[in-house]
């Protein structure tokens, strides 16, 4: 009887986990990005979005503008 009760409780927790996860990501979504800007040598401003904790990376010589890694930075 205890096993059945435990398995029902575990199934309820597993079923509710995705709902809780989407609620936290939806609440954090408006502030989760930042705008990255880079002025090119021709005077144009290139704009893209990265995560709040990601660095803005640009390599103008190869026309490459992207977001970096949290741990490795702009490699």
C-alpha positions in Angstrom: 0.0 0.0 0.0 2.9 2.3 0.8 4.5 1.7 -2.6 1.2 2.6 -4.4 0.9 5.8 -2.4 4.5 6.7 -3.2 4.2 6.0 -6.9 1.0 8.1 -7.1 2.8 11.0 -5.4 5.8 10.7 -7.6 3.6 10.6 -10.7 1.8 13.8 -9.5 5.1 15.6 -9.0 6.4 14.6 -12.4 3.2 15.7 -14.1 3.3 19.1 -12.4 7.0 19.8 -13.0 6.6 21.0 -16.6 3.9 23.4 -15.6 6.1 25.0 -12.9 9.0 25.2 -15.3 7.1 27.1 -18.0 5.7 29.4 -15.4 9.1 30.5 -14.2 10.5 30.9 -17.7 7.5 32.9 -18.8 7.9 35.2 -15.9 11.6 35.8 -16.6 11.2 36.1 -20.3 10.7 39.9 -20.6 14.1 40.6 -18.8 16.0 37.6 -20.2 17.5 39.4 -23.2 19.6 42.4 -23.9 20.3 44.4 -27.1 23.8 44.3 -28.5 25.0 47.0 -30.8 28.2 47.4 -32.8 29.2 50.3 -35.0 30.9 49.0 -38.2 33.7 50.9 -40.0 31.3 52.0 -42.6 29.2 53.8 -40.0 26.3 51.4 -39.9 25.1 50.1 -36.5 24.6 46.3 -36.4 22.0 45.3 -33.7 21.2 41.8 -32.3 19.8 40.3 -29.1 21.6 38.0 -26.6 20.7 36.5 -23.3 21.1 38.7 -20.2 24.1 36.7 -19.0 25.8 36.2 -22.4 28.5 38.5 -23.9 27.9 40.3 -27.2 30.5 39.1 -29.7 31.4 40.7 -33.0 34.0 39.9 -35.7 33.6 42.7 -38.3 36.1 41.3 -40.7 34.0 38.2 -41.4 30.7 39.9 -40.8 30.0 37.7 -37.8 27.8 39.0 -34.9 26.6 36.6 -32.3 26.2 35.9 -28.6 29.0 34.3 -26.7 29.1 31.5 -24.2 28.7 32.0 -20.5 31.8 30.1 -19.7 34.0 30.6 -22.7 33.1 34.1 -23.6 33.7 35.1 -27.3 35.8 32.3 -28.8 
